[in-house]
Amino acid sequence: MPTVFKLMNDLAATLKEKAPKITVENLYRDGGFDGNIPYFFALLAEDTEIKDSNGLPSAVGFTLCSYSYSWDGRTIYMRNILVCDSHRSKGVGKLIFHAVVKYAKEIGCNRIELHVNEHNPARKFYKGMGAINAAEKEGHVYYRLYDVKNKFHAI
Ligand SMILES: CC(C)(COP(=O)(O)OP(=O)(O)OC[C@H]1O[C@@H](n2cnc3c(N)ncnc32)[C@H](O)[C@@H]1OP(=O)(O)O)[C@@H](O)C(=O)NCCC(=O)NCCS
């Protein structure tokens, strides 16, 4: 989980976004390590030629996905994907994406959803992986409620 946490922060820096609010402890809890249903899973891409400070293969990319549901039934929501600068354009992103597709098939998910900033070059990557622009195809608009705990205290 500390590696996932680091990669999430690397992604935020890459995207010039604020650092994630969650902690490593949140990741352990919400990843199902507390015995409850996992809210997410993460896959790491490791370079076995490069060892980290513990002598383990270095993580050079990751994806963090959550379990979701849709009219297609079980669905995976791919929240984040990052390949470290040093390992881009070598097929690592494709490997990670295909690993999610493989897992989706294994657990009976027939849909993978994701969203991305309209200016992000990763859109070409997603398109190449077969993702369809649902905003164009179905006119979907992406909404989000922020700060639910504070804004909806009367409910
Ligand atoms: C998007 C990202 C994960 C792609 O990883 P990658 O390892 O460089 O991609 P790959 O080398 O596996 O490329 C797979 C295919 O996508 C294409 N592709 C990848 N990035 C592309 C880009 N920026 N523009 C156009 N095509 C791209 C490649 O040409 C390749 O095509 P091919 O299969 O026909 O050869 C990586 O660029 C990244 O980490 N970006 C920053 C983080 C980010 O924006 N994430 C998305 C939002 S969470």
The ligand as an SDF file (V2000), in Angstrom:
LIG
                    3D

 48 50  0  0  0  0  0  0  0  0999 V2000
   -1.2440    6.9660  -20.4980 C   0  0  0  0  0  0  0  0  0  0  0  0
   -0.0420    6.1190  -20.0690 C   0  0  0  0  0  0  0  0  0  0  0  0
   -0.4440    5.2620  -18.8870 C   0  0  0  0  0  0  0  0  0  0  0  0
    0.3790    5.2250  -21.2440 C   0  0  0  0  0  0  0  0  0  0  0  0
    1.3890    4.3460  -20.7970 O   0  0  0  0  0  0  0  0  0  0  0  0
    2.5600    3.8520  -21.7720 P   0  0  0  0  0  0  0  0  0  0  0  0
    3.2780    2.7490  -21.1010 O   0  0  0  0  0  0  0  0  0  0  0  0
    3.3850    5.0120  -22.1860 O   0  0  0  0  0  0  0  0  0  0  0  0
    1.7360    3.3230  -23.0350 O   0  0  0  0  0  0  0  0  0  0  0  0
    2.1510    2.1070  -24.0000 P   0  0  0  0  0  0  0  0  0  0  0  0
    3.6020    2.2240  -24.3110 O   0  0  0  0  0  0  0  0  0  0  0  0
    1.6940    0.8290  -23.4090 O   0  0  0  0  0  0  0  0  0  0  0  0
    1.2950    2.4580  -25.2830 O   0  0  0  0  0  0  0  0  0  0  0  0
    0.2000    1.6680  -25.7140 C   0  0  0  0  0  0  0  0  0  0  0  0
   -0.3600    2.3010  -26.9760 C   0  0  0  0  0  0  0  0  0  0  0  0
   -0.9060    3.5930  -26.6680 O   0  0  0  0  0  0  0  0  0  0  0  0
   -0.2790    4.5980  -27.4630 C   0  0  0  0  0  0  0  0  0  0  0  0
   -0.0590    5.7800  -26.6100 N   0  0  0  0  0  0  0  0  0  0  0  0
    0.3750    5.7970  -25.3420 C   0  0  0  0  0  0  0  0  0  0  0  0
    0.4490    7.0640  -24.8930 N   0  0  0  0  0  0  0  0  0  0  0  0
    0.0610    7.8410  -25.9280 C   0  0  0  0  0  0  0  0  0  0  0  0
   -0.0620    9.2350  -26.1070 C   0  0  0  0  0  0  0  0  0  0  0  0
    0.2240   10.0990  -25.1080 N   0  0  0  0  0  0  0  0  0  0  0  0
   -0.4650    9.7030  -27.3080 N   0  0  0  0  0  0  0  0  0  0  0  0
   -0.7570    8.8420  -28.3080 C   0  0  0  0  0  0  0  0  0  0  0  0
   -0.6710    7.5050  -28.2010 N   0  0  0  0  0  0  0  0  0  0  0  0
   -0.2600    7.0240  -27.0230 C   0  0  0  0  0  0  0  0  0  0  0  0
    1.0460    4.0100  -27.8930 C   0  0  0  0  0  0  0  0  0  0  0  0
    1.4910    4.5790  -29.0860 O   0  0  0  0  0  0  0  0  0  0  0  0
    0.7240    2.5220  -28.0330 C   0  0  0  0  0  0  0  0  0  0  0  0
    0.1270    2.2890  -29.2940 O   0  0  0  0  0  0  0  0  0  0  0  0
    0.3860    0.8840  -30.0650 P   0  0  0  0  0  0  0  0  0  0  0  0
   -0.1740   -0.2140  -29.1970 O   0  0  0  0  0  0  0  0  0  0  0  0
   -0.3530    1.0660  -31.3590 O   0  0  0  0  0  0  0  0  0  0  0  0
    1.8600    0.7910  -30.2230 O   0  0  0  0  0  0  0  0  0  0  0  0
    1.1700    7.0120  -19.6990 C   0  0  0  0  0  0  0  0  0  0  0  0
    1.4010    7.9010  -20.7500 O   0  0  0  0  0  0  0  0  0  0  0  0
    0.9930    7.8090  -18.4390 C   0  0  0  0  0  0  0  0  0  0  0  0
    1.3060    7.3430  -17.3390 O   0  0  0  0  0  0  0  0  0  0  0  0
    0.5440    9.0630  -18.5530 N   0  0  0  0  0  0  0  0  0  0  0  0
    0.4730    9.9710  -17.4010 C   0  0  0  0  0  0  0  0  0  0  0  0
   -0.6150    9.6160  -16.4220 C   0  0  0  0  0  0  0  0  0  0  0  0
   -2.0000    9.8250  -16.9940 C   0  0  0  0  0  0  0  0  0  0  0  0
   -2.2850   10.8350  -17.6190 O   0  0  0  0  0  0  0  0  0  0  0  0
   -2.8910    8.8530  -16.7320 N   0  0  0  0  0  0  0  0  0  0  0  0
   -4.2610    8.9160  -17.2070 C   0  0  0  0  0  0  0  0  0  0  0  0
   -5.1580    9.6550  -16.2760 C   0  0  0  0  0  0  0  0  0  0  0  0
   -5.3490    8.8350  -14.7220 S   0  0  0  0  0  0  0  0  0  0  0  0
  1  2  1  0
  2  3  1  0
  2  4  1  0
  2 36  1  0
  4  5  1  0
  5  6  1  0
  6  7  2  0
  6  8  1  0
  6  9  1  0
  9 10  1  0
 10 11  2  0
 10 12  1  0
 10 13  1  0
 13 14  1  0
 14 15  1  0
 15 16  1  0
 15 30  1  0
 16 17  1  0
 17 18  1  0
 17 28  1  0
 18 19  1  0
 18 27  1  0
 19 20  2  0
 20 21  1  0
 21 22  1  0
 21 27  2  0
 22 23  1  0
 22 24  2  0
 24 25  1  0
 25 26  2  0
 26 27  1  0
 28 29  1  0
 28 30  1  0
 30 31  1  0
 31 32  1  0
 32 33  2  0
 32 34  1  0
 32 35  1  0
 36 37  1  0
 36 38  1  0
 38 39  2  0
 38 40  1  0
 40 41  1  0
 41 42  1  0
 42 43  1  0
 43 44  2  0
 43 45  1  0
 45 46  1  0
 46 47  1  0
 47 48  1  0
M  END
$$$$
